[in-house]
Amino acid sequence: MPESARARADKQQDLTRVRAERDDLRSQAQLLARIVQVLKIENHQLKEADTNLRGQLAAQGAVRDLTQRPRT
């Protein structure tokens, strides 16, 4: 195989490898973006639940909120 044909074949193999790696990284980035969205939704839901529970505790009045106590 002449040198220029071999060099072209090597470049083609490199290009194929780089494209496959790019596609894999793109898929991973899309998966991570979906995971971030799910975590944002879950975080929002947990914050709402925390707010609701704190409101319920405050409404009961008999339970002292220890998170608001003065530090010594």
N, C-alpha and C positions, 0 to 999 in steps of 0.2 A: 504494500500500500504506500503510495507516495506520501511525503511529509505533509503536504497541504491537505490531502484527503484525511489523513490521520488527525491532523489538528482540527479540521472541521468536525470530524466524528467526536473528538473529545469535547469540543465546544458544545456540540449538540447534546451530549450526555450531561454536561454541566448544566445546560439550560433546562433540560428535562428535570434534573434533580432540584434545581433552584425553584422551578415552577411548582413541583410537588411540595416542597417545603413551604412555599408561599401559600399554597392552598390549605395545607395543614394549619399553618399559623392563622389564616383567615377564619377557619372553622373554630379554632380555639378561642379567638377573639370574640366571635359571635356567641359561643357558649358562655364565656365569661360575662358578656353584656347581659345575657338572659339571667344569669345567676345574680348579677348585681340588681336587676329589676325585681326579682323575687325577694331578695333581701331587703330592698327598699320598702316593698309592700308589707313584708312581715314586720319590719321595724316600725312602720306607721301603725300597724294594728296593735303591736305591743304598747306603743306610746298611748294609744287611745284606751286600751284596757287598763293601763296604769292610772291614767287620768280618771277613768270611771271608778276604779277601786279606791283611789284617794278621796274622791267625792263621796263615795258611800261611807268610808271611815269617818270623814269629817261630819257627815250627816248624823251618824250615830252618837257622836259627842262623848260617849263614855270611854272611848279608846283614845288614849293620848298619843299624839303623833311624835314618836321618838326622833324622827329625822329633824325636827325643829327645835330640839332641846339645846340649851346653851352648852358650849364646850368648856371643859374645865382644864 
